[in-house]
């Protein structure tokens, strides 16, 4: 079996080929990752008769640990979107923060809504509110667009139950400590939120969108928008599908740390069950809104959206499994002092390369996590707290940067009524700034936790 430097060189070349296949030749990430896994396994010297079993173990293991969790998390987000609960959460934030701080209100609003909702969908849902707030406050349309985009992006990459972070947590073996990831993600959101807010205020004075000069009388008022949507759920019920699962998982973690075993708490605090409770609360919202008949279609649409993510996540698990049974892990472990000097920056750089090359943050997060899982000990990141921090470092890299190969870039640019070159000045530069700001916070936390 090949080991040492030659195997690492082969692995690096395989990653370059994979990135090129995804970004330049538009081959689906699932097929690219699976092909690289197979080729690397053969070159690494894994016996041919063992490779199918390794692939199967990596694929099925990922589905076993994370499949249902991703589905439930995405379904919660869709239910919040369809019932108007996402709008109600935004309304609560505006009330709390005040109309005199529109950029602050919209960035916090985006951060909250994107915890369960995909950032693309979140931007589309909240964009009418952004326009209404621009009309109401006279704020820069570009500043509001950038603030909303950054807020959505940060929690999308940092905080479960968004599929990317929750998949990464499971891949790195801390699925049972998901509250730790949520807590670190929320805490370490502060530096990029501040950076995103300041950048939005700065760039809003230097770039003008098409709707900055539009007739604002044509834009619906905030009140008209809410009224047109219909009767919104209460604030408590709107937040419940997010807050209750987090509370259940947190309660189970607290009892576990206290070494108190109560079967009901353990059951309800398991991520699958906790998110199932969130789905039930979302269904209650759907019934209250008179849209119960739409539940089948909502579930069907969610499964269509989540399907590619599940398969890409599983492919990342396959690559991680192939790496783990090759001689590379042993060699890296024996020379861990080199990698440990890179430490927490290695996940960031790897995720940033994959993100910039192929566009999808979720693909970058899940693929990076699958690749890193076998070498966490060599990186010195194999304690629960440092593994959770590794998830956040991967998320920071997966923000860096959003440009033309990222669907979110076009959502923000088009709905924000900006030209493509303006998108590079705002969305691309903004994601670079929040990615680097995130990594500063991660590094400080790393110095404290290690």
Protein Blocks (a to p, Z undefined) as FASTA:
>chain_A
ZZhjllmmmmmmmmmmmmmmmmmnopafklmmmmmmmmmmmmnopafklmmmmmmmmmmm
mmmmmmmmmmmmmmmmmmmmmnommmmmmmmmmmmnopklmmlmmmmmmmmmmmmpcfkl
mmmmmmmmmmmmmmmnopafklmmmmmmmmmmmmmmmmccbfklmmmmmmnopmmmmmmm
mmmmmmmmmmmmmmmmmmmmmmmmmcccfklmmcfklpccfklmmmmnopcddfklmmmm
mmmmmmmmmmmmmmmmnopacfklmmmmpmklmmmmmmmmmmmmmmmnopmmmmmmmmmm
mmmmmmmmmmmmmmmmmmmmmmmmmmklmmmmmmmmmmmmnmmmmmmmmmmmmmmmnopa
klmmmmmmmmmmmmmmmnopabfklmmmmmmmmmmmmmpccdfklmklmmmmmmnopafk
lmmmmmmmmmmmmmmmmmmmmmmmmmmmZZ
